[in-house]
Amino acid sequence: MPLTASSHRSSEAGEPGTGRHATATLAAAVLGFFVITLDATIVNVALPSIRDALGGGITGLEWVVDGYTLMFAALLLSAGALSDRIGARRAFAGGLGLFIVASVACGLAPSLPVLVAARVVQGIGAAVTMPTSMALVRQAYPDPARRARAVGVWAMGGAIAAAAGPVLGGVLSLASWRMIFWINLPVGILTLLLLARASHSPTRPAPFDWIGQVTAILAMGGLTFGAIEAGAAGFMAPQVLASLGMAVVALAAFITAQAKVAHPMVPLALFRSPTVVVATGIGFAFMVGFYGLPFLFSLYFQQQHGLSALGAGLAFLPMMLLSACLTPFSARIAERTGPRVPVIAGLSLIAAGAVVLAAVPASMPVWGTALLLIPIGLSGPLVMPPTTALLLEHVSVHHTGTASGVFNTSRQIGGALAVAVFGALLSASAGFEHGLRVSLLLTAAVALVAALAAPRMGGTARRGDVITELH
């Protein structure tokens, strides 16, 4: 029988949601989110050291980064469905354990192919860890107000990792590039020890939707691979067209399967909720700006201003540190203004910041550009925590992993497509500066569309939102 918002929350009242269980769960979720985000950013500045030690061409080094990204994006939907079926706590432990083992293998890799293979396995572990960390927070904090604050703390883990990644990677590489992977071992072990104190997660016994699993992996994998290759070979390259074509066919098969099978991996009823649909779109738009702009200006600082990789990383510190400092206050801001106000404000900051950056002259000094990037950094804590909290409030506890997988898949696609499209624009015949300005204006347009859609997200659960048990 369908549950109303109040009956749904009262049904969760008996779950352990306070005291040491909730604190340990939140700490584990924050550290898990921290370490997988760190590994997405820390490796970039170490690539020259890896090349010196292991050899290999630029393509091999690209796959040290892209192997992780590809598996991360391709498996998020499957990982979310797995989390709901076997329980977030068990799935989180398995994903993080795999990530730790793969990190050790990365640190011991004797050759570039072995390192790339280990990075692929790391991406699999990260794909399981990401949505389950969100699900753990949802289950530990059934009260929406406390959950919103917990989501703010959880988001801070990712913000600190994003800020620390480039600088920490540069510092550790001074000793050995292998240290950037071995640092995951103590953090991962501490996370698992905290997880042992967390409460058991609810499960949703249901057969695995193997058709959905396979078609989702093919669709997301094909799209991500096509985006990665398009950045280097162009969108008209045969391998890019073939990959994107496979993604379209697999996506059509996935949607058809989800509408017909008895126990779909992603129930299409989720998308009857305006909150779920808009939050998914906001996740996409946010990553276009928050991930795409650092990509643009990493190249800009190094190619146009001659900075080293470490110097370029330091140029992002004001943006990332202020973002991390604001993150703990995001829940309080949302409580005072309502969750939609900071989301709209953050997306507007991305749009306005991108337009301003597109208008500044090429002679702008590095420090000036670094200051102009600060509004982009401030958008993170304004957009993501309240959007995540709203999403978690408007799905049932038994579908938190699935909803988290959908949300984070949209984020990964946004980041991957931004890099592909912006990379193609930068390398076009019109020149680097023209490509930079067009990329910034595209970022502004995407953010503005998301800001206009944001009011459709519900502030409180409504009849149309998916807070019911789906069978």
C-alpha positions as CSV (number, residue, x, y, z in Angstrom):
1,M,0.0,0.0,0.0
2,P,1.3,3.5,-0.8
3,L,2.8,5.4,2.1
4,T,2.3,9.1,2.8
5,A,5.2,11.3,3.7
6,S,4.3,11.2,7.4
7,S,3.7,7.5,7.6
8,H,6.9,6.8,5.7
9,R,8.9,8.8,8.2
10,S,7.2,7.2,11.1
11,S,8.0,3.8,9.7
12,E,11.6,4.7,9.9
13,A,11.5,6.0,13.5
14,G,12.5,2.6,14.8
15,E,15.8,2.6,12.9
16,P,19.0,3.5,14.7
17,G,19.3,7.2,13.7
18,T,20.9,8.8,16.6
19,G,23.9,8.5,18.9
20,R,27.1,6.6,18.1
21,H,25.6,4.5,15.3
22,A,24.7,7.6,13.3
23,T,28.0,9.4,14.1
24,A,30.1,6.4,13.1
25,T,28.0,5.9,9.9
26,L,28.4,9.6,8.9
27,A,32.1,9.5,9.6
28,A,32.5,6.4,7.4
29,A,30.4,7.9,4.6
30,V,32.5,11.1,4.7
31,L,35.8,9.3,4.6
32,G,34.6,7.0,1.8
33,F,33.5,10.0,-0.3
34,F,36.7,11.8,0.5
35,V,39.0,9.0,-0.6
36,I,37.3,8.2,-3.9
37,T,37.0,11.9,-4.8
38,L,40.7,12.4,-3.9
39,D,41.7,9.6,-6.3
40,A,39.9,11.3,-9.2
41,T,42.0,14.5,-8.8
42,I,45.3,13.5,-7.1
43,V,46.7,11.5,-10.0
44,N,46.7,14.3,-12.6
45,V,49.8,16.2,-11.4
46,A,51.7,12.9,-10.9
47,L,51.4,11.8,-14.5
48,P,54.9,13.2,-15.5
49,S,56.5,11.2,-12.7
50,I,54.6,8.1,-13.7
51,R,55.8,8.5,-17.3
52,D,59.4,8.8,-16.1
53,A,59.1,5.7,-14.0
54,L,57.0,3.4,-16.2
55,G,57.4,4.9,-19.7
56,G,54.5,4.8,-22.1
57,G,53.0,7.4,-24.4
58,I,50.4,10.1,-23.8
59,T,47.5,7.6,-24.6
60,G,48.6,5.3,-21.8
61,L,48.9,8.1,-19.3
62,E,45.4,9.4,-20.3
63,W,44.0,5.9,-19.5
64,V,45.6,6.1,-16.0
65,V,43.0,8.8,-15.5
66,D,40.2,7.7,-17.9
67,G,40.2,4.0,-16.8
68,Y,39.0,5.1,-13.4
69,T,36.5,7.5,-14.8
70,L,35.1,5.0,-17.3
71,M,34.3,2.3,-14.8
72,F,33.1,4.8,-12.2
73,A,30.5,6.2,-14.6
74,A,29.5,2.8,-16.2
75,L,28.8,1.0,-13.0
76,L,27.1,3.6,-10.8
77,L,23.5,2.6,-11.8
78,S,24.3,-1.1,-11.1
79,A,26.0,-0.2,-7.8
80,G,23.0,1.7,-6.7
81,A,20.7,-1.2,-7.4
82,L,23.1,-3.6,-5.6
83,S,23.1,-1.3,-2.6
84,D,19.3,-1.5,-2.3
85,R,19.2,-5.2,-2.6
86,I,22.0,-6.3,-0.3
87,G,22.1,-3.3,2.0
88,A,24.1,-0.2,1.8
89,R,26.4,-1.1,4.7
90,R,27.5,-4.4,3.1
91,A,27.8,-2.9,-0.4
92,F,29.9,0.0,1.0
93,A,32.2,-2.4,2.7
94,G,32.7,-4.5,-0.4
95,G,33.2,-1.5,-2.7
96,L,35.7,0.2,-0.4
97,G,37.6,-3.1,0.3
98,L,38.0,-3.5,-3.5
99,F,39.1,0.1,-3.8
100,I,41.8,-0.4,-1.1
101,V,43.1,-3.6,-2.7
102,A,43.3,-1.9,-6.1
103,S,45.1,1.1,-4.6
104,V,47.8,-1.2,-3.2
105,A,48.1,-2.8,-6.7
106,C,48.4,0.7,-8.2
107,G,51.2,1.6,-5.8
108,L,53.1,-1.7,-6.6
109,A,52.5,-1.6,-10.4
110,P,55.6,-2.6,-12.2
111,S,54.4,-1.4,-15.6
112,L,51.9,1.1,-17.2
113,P,49.5,-1.6,-18.4
114,V,49.3,-3.1,-14.8
115,L,48.7,0.4,-13.4
116,V,45.9,1.1,-15.9
117,A,44.3,-2.3,-15.0
118,A,44.5,-1.5,-11.3
119,R,42.9,1.9,-11.9
120,V,40.0,0.2,-13.7
121,V,39.5,-2.0,-10.6
122,Q,39.7,1.2,-8.5
123,G,36.9,2.7,-10.6
124,I,34.7,-0.4,-9.9
125,G,35.2,0.0,-6.2
126,A,34.6,3.7,-6.3
127,A,31.4,3.2,-8.3
128,V,30.0,1.0,-5.5
129,T,31.2,3.3,-2.7
130,M,29.7,6.6,-4.0
131,P,25.9,5.8,-4.0
132,T,26.2,3.6,-0.9
133,S,27.8,6.4,1.0
134,M,24.8,8.6,0.3
135,A,22.4,5.7,1.2
136,L,24.2,5.3,4.5
137,V,23.6,8.9,5.4
138,R,19.9,8.6,4.4
139,Q,19.4,5.5,6.6
140,A,21.3,6.9,9.6
141,Y,19.3,10.2,9.7
142,P,15.6,9.6,9.1
143,D,14.8,13.2,10.3
144,P,14.9,15.5,7.3
145,A,16.5,18.4,9.2
146,R,19.3,16.4,10.8
147,R,19.8,14.6,7.5
148,A,20.3,17.9,5.7
149,R,23.0,18.8,8.1
150,A,24.6,15.4,7.8
151,V,24.5,15.7,4.0
152,G,26.4,19.0,4.4
153,V,29.1,17.3,6.4
154,W,29.2,14.5,3.8
155,A,29.6,17.0,1.0
156,M,32.5,18.6,2.9
157,G,34.5,15.3,2.4
158,G,34.3,15.7,-1.3
159,A,35.0,19.4,-1.2
160,I,38.1,19.0,0.9
161,A,39.3,16.1,-1.4
162,A,38.8,18.3,-4.5
163,A,40.8,21.1,-2.9
164,A,43.6,18.9,-1.6
165,G,44.0,16.6,-4.6
166,P,46.2,18.6,-6.9
167,V,48.4,20.0,-4.1
168,L,48.7,16.8,-2.2
169,G,49.5,14.9,-5.5
170,G,52.3,17.4,-6.2
171,V,53.7,17.1,-2.7
172,L,53.6,13.3,-2.5
173,S,55.1,13.0,-6.0
174,L,58.2,14.7,-4.7
175,A,58.9,11.6,-2.6
176,S,57.3,9.0,-5.0
177,W,54.3,8.9,-7.3
178,R,53.4,5.6,-5.6
179,M,52.5,7.5,-2.4
180,I,49.4,9.0,-4.1
181,F,47.9,5.5,-4.1
182,W,49.3,4.2,-0.8
183,I,47.8,7.0,1.1
184,N,44.4,5.3,0.4
185,L,45.4,2.4,2.6
186,P,45.3,4.0,6.1
187,V,42.2,6.1,5.2
188,G,40.4,3.1,3.9
189,I,41.2,0.9,6.9
190,L,40.0,3.7,9.3
191,T,36.8,4.0,7.3
192,L,36.1,0.2,7.6
193,L,36.7,0.3,11.3
194,L,34.1,3.1,11.6
195,L,31.7,1.2,9.4
196,A,31.9,-1.7,11.8
197,R,30.1,0.5,14.4
198,A,27.3,1.5,12.0
199,S,23.9,0.0,12.2
200,H,22.8,-2.7,9.7
201,S,21.1,-1.5,6.6
202,P,17.7,-2.5,5.3
203,T,17.6,-4.8,2.3
204,R,15.1,-5.2,-0.5
205,P,15.0,-8.8,-1.6
206,A,14.4,-8.9,-5.3
207,P,15.9,-10.7,-8.3
208,F,18.7,-8.9,-10.1
209,D,17.6,-7.3,-13.4
210,W,20.4,-8.8,-15.5
211,I,19.1,-7.2,-18.8
212,G,19.0,-3.8,-17.1
213,Q,22.5,-4.4,-15.6
214,V,24.1,-5.3,-19.0
215,T,22.3,-2.6,-21.0
216,A,23.0,0.1,-18.4
217,I,26.7,-0.7,-18.3
218,L,26.9,-0.7,-22.1
219,A,25.0,2.6,-22.3
220,M,27.0,4.4,-19.7
221,G,30.3,2.8,-20.7
222,G,29.7,3.6,-24.4
223,L,28.8,7.2,-23.6
224,T,31.7,7.8,-21.3
225,F,34.2,6.1,-23.6
226,G,32.9,8.1,-26.5
227,A,33.2,11.3,-24.6
228,I,36.8,10.5,-23.5
229,E,37.9,9.6,-27.0
230,A,36.1,12.6,-28.5
231,G,38.3,14.9,-26.5
232,A,41.4,13.5,-28.3
233,A,40.1,12.2,-31.7
234,G,37.1,14.5,-32.3
235,F,33.4,13.6,-32.4
236,M,33.5,12.4,-36.0
237,A,36.2,9.7,-35.3
238,P,34.9,6.2,-36.2
239,Q,35.5,4.8,-32.7
240,V,33.6,7.8,-31.2
241,L,30.7,7.4,-33.5
242,A,30.6,3.6,-32.9
243,S,30.8,4.1,-29.1
244,L,28.1,6.7,-29.0
245,G,25.9,4.7,-31.3
246,M,26.2,1.7,-29.0
247,A,25.3,3.9,-26.1
248,V,22.1,5.1,-27.8
249,V,21.0,1.5,-28.7
250,A,21.8,0.2,-25.2
251,L,19.9,3.1,-23.6
252,A,16.8,2.4,-25.7
253,A,17.1,-1.3,-24.7
254,F,17.6,-0.3,-21.0
255,I,14.5,1.9,-21.0
256,T,12.4,-0.8,-22.7
257,A,13.6,-3.4,-20.2
258,Q,12.8,-1.2,-17.2
259,A,9.3,-0.7,-18.4
260,K,8.6,-4.5,-18.8
261,V,10.6,-6.5,-16.3
262,A,9.0,-7.4,-12.9
263,H,11.8,-6.1,-10.8
264,P,13.5,-3.3,-12.7
265,M,17.0,-2.1,-11.7
266,V,15.8,1.5,-12.0
267,P,12.0,1.7,-11.6
268,L,10.7,4.3,-14.1
269,A,8.3,5.5,-11.5
270,L,11.2,7.3,-9.9
271,F,11.0,9.8,-12.7
272,R,7.4,10.7,-12.0
273,S,8.8,12.8,-9.2
274,P,9.7,16.4,-10.4
275,T,12.2,16.5,-7.6
276,V,14.1,13.4,-8.9
277,V,14.0,14.7,-12.5
278,V,15.1,18.2,-11.7
279,A,17.8,17.1,-9.2
280,T,19.2,14.8,-11.8
281,G,19.4,17.6,-14.3
282,I,21.0,19.9,-11.7
283,G,23.6,17.3,-11.0
284,F,24.5,17.2,-14.7
285,A,24.6,21.0,-15.0
286,F,26.6,21.5,-11.9
287,M,29.3,19.2,-13.0
288,V,29.6,20.9,-16.4
289,G,30.7,24.0,-14.5
290,F,32.4,22.7,-11.4
291,Y,34.4,20.0,-13.2
292,G,34.6,21.6,-16.7
293,L,36.0,24.9,-15.6
294,P,38.9,23.5,-13.6
295,F,39.7,21.4,-16.7
296,L,39.7,24.5,-18.9
297,F,41.8,26.6,-16.6
298,S,44.2,23.9,-15.8
299,L,45.2,24.0,-19.4
300,Y,44.9,27.7,-19.6
301,F,47.3,28.3,-16.6
302,Q,49.9,25.8,-18.0
303,Q,49.7,26.6,-21.7
304,Q,49.0,30.3,-21.7
305,H,50.8,31.3,-18.6
306,G,53.5,28.6,-18.4
307,L,52.8,27.4,-14.9
308,S,53.8,24.0,-13.7
309,A,51.3,21.3,-12.8
310,L,51.8,22.1,-9.1
311,G,51.6,25.9,-9.8
312,A,48.3,25.4,-11.6
313,G,47.0,23.3,-8.7
314,L,47.9,26.1,-6.3
315,A,46.0,28.6,-8.5
316,F,42.8,26.7,-7.7
317,L,43.4,26.8,-3.9
318,P,41.3,30.0,-3.2
319,M,38.4,28.5,-5.1
320,M,38.5,25.1,-3.5
321,L,39.3,26.2,0.1
322,L,36.5,28.8,0.2
323,S,34.2,26.1,-1.1
324,A,35.3,23.7,1.7
325,C,34.9,26.5,4.3
326,L,31.3,27.3,3.2
327,T,30.2,23.6,3.0
328,P,29.5,23.1,6.8
329,F,27.1,26.1,6.7
330,S,25.1,24.9,3.7
331,A,22.4,23.1,5.7
332,R,21.9,26.2,8.0
333,I,21.5,28.4,5.0
334,A,19.0,26.0,3.5
335,E,17.0,25.9,6.8
336,R,16.8,29.7,6.9
337,T,15.9,30.3,3.2
338,G,14.4,27.0,2.0
339,P,16.5,24.5,0.0
340,R,15.7,25.9,-3.5
341,V,17.1,29.4,-2.8
342,P,20.7,28.4,-2.3
343,V,20.5,26.0,-5.3
344,I,19.3,28.8,-7.6
345,A,21.9,31.2,-6.1
346,G,24.7,28.7,-6.7
347,L,23.7,27.9,-10.3
348,S,23.4,31.6,-10.9
349,L,27.0,32.1,-9.6
350,I,28.2,29.5,-12.1
351,A,26.4,31.3,-14.9
352,A,27.6,34.8,-13.9
353,G,31.1,33.6,-13.1
354,A,31.5,31.9,-16.5
355,V,30.2,35.0,-18.4
356,V,32.7,37.2,-16.5
357,L,35.6,34.9,-17.2
358,A,34.7,34.8,-20.8
359,A,34.8,38.6,-21.0
360,V,38.2,39.2,-19.3
361,P,41.2,39.8,-21.5
362,A,43.9,37.3,-22.1
363,S,46.4,39.6,-20.3
364,M,44.6,39.1,-16.9
365,P,47.3,37.9,-14.4
366,V,47.0,34.5,-12.8
367,W,46.0,35.8,-9.5
368,G,43.2,37.8,-11.0
369,T,41.8,34.7,-12.8
370,A,42.1,32.7,-9.6
371,L,40.0,35.3,-7.8
372,L,37.4,35.2,-10.5
373,L,37.1,31.4,-10.1
374,I,36.0,31.8,-6.5
375,P,32.3,32.2,-7.3
376,I,32.4,28.9,-9.1
377,G,33.9,27.3,-6.0
378,L,31.2,28.9,-3.8
379,S,28.5,27.3,-6.0
380,G,29.4,23.8,-4.8
381,P,28.2,24.0,-1.2
382,L,25.2,26.1,-2.3
383,V,24.0,23.6,-4.9
384,M,25.0,20.1,-4.0
385,P,24.1,19.6,-0.3
386,P,20.5,20.9,-0.6
387,T,19.9,19.2,-3.9
388,T,21.1,15.9,-2.4
389,A,19.1,16.4,0.7
390,L,15.9,17.0,-1.3
391,L,16.5,14.0,-3.5
392,L,17.0,11.7,-0.5
393,E,13.8,13.1,1.2
394,H,11.7,12.4,-1.9
395,V,12.6,8.7,-2.4
396,S,11.8,5.7,-0.1
397,V,14.6,4.3,2.1
398,H,14.5,1.1,0.0
399,H,15.3,3.0,-3.2
400,T,17.9,5.4,-1.9
401,G,20.8,3.5,-3.5
402,T,19.1,3.4,-6.9
403,A,18.2,7.1,-6.7
404,S,21.8,7.9,-5.6
405,G,23.1,5.9,-8.6
406,V,20.9,7.8,-11.0
407,F,21.9,11.2,-9.5
408,N,25.6,10.4,-9.5
409,T,25.5,8.9,-13.0
410,S,24.1,12.3,-14.3
411,R,27.0,14.1,-12.5
412,Q,29.6,11.8,-14.1
413,I,28.1,12.2,-17.5
414,G,28.0,16.0,-17.1
415,G,31.7,16.0,-16.2
416,A,32.8,13.6,-18.9
417,L,30.8,15.4,-21.7
418,A,32.1,18.8,-20.5
419,V,35.7,17.7,-20.8
420,A,35.0,16.1,-24.3
421,V,33.2,19.1,-25.7
422,F,35.5,21.7,-24.2
423,G,38.6,19.8,-25.3
424,A,37.2,19.7,-28.9
425,L,36.5,23.4,-28.8
426,L,40.0,24.2,-27.4
427,S,41.7,22.3,-30.2
428,A,39.5,23.6,-33.0
429,S,41.0,25.7,-35.8
430,A,39.6,28.9,-34.3
431,G,42.2,28.7,-31.6
432,F,42.6,28.2,-27.8
433,E,41.2,31.5,-26.6
434,H,38.1,31.3,-28.8
435,G,37.4,27.7,-27.7
436,L,37.9,28.9,-24.0
437,R,35.3,31.6,-24.4
438,V,32.8,29.5,-26.2
439,S,33.1,26.8,-23.5
440,L,32.5,29.3,-20.8
441,L,29.4,30.7,-22.5
442,L,28.1,27.1,-22.9
443,T,28.7,26.5,-19.2
444,A,26.7,29.7,-18.4
445,A,23.8,28.6,-20.6
446,V,23.6,25.1,-19.0
447,A,23.7,26.5,-15.5
448,L,21.1,29.1,-16.3
449,V,18.7,26.5,-17.6
450,A,19.2,24.4,-14.5
451,A,18.6,27.5,-12.3
452,L,15.3,28.1,-14.1
453,A,14.2,24.5,-13.5
454,A,15.2,24.4,-9.8
455,P,12.0,25.9,-8.4
456,R,10.2,22.7,-9.6
457,M,11.9,20.8,-6.9
458,G,9.6,20.3,-3.9
459,G,10.5,21.7,-0.5
460,T,8.5,19.0,1.2
461,A,7.3,15.6,0.1
462,R,4.2,15.7,-2.0
463,R,1.7,13.2,-3.4
464,G,3.5,13.0,-6.8
465,D,6.9,12.3,-5.3
466,V,8.3,8.8,-5.0
467,I,8.2,8.2,-1.3
468,T,6.2,5.0,-1.7
469,E,7.3,1.3,-1.7
470,L,7.6,0.2,-5.3
471,H,6.8,-3.3,-6.2
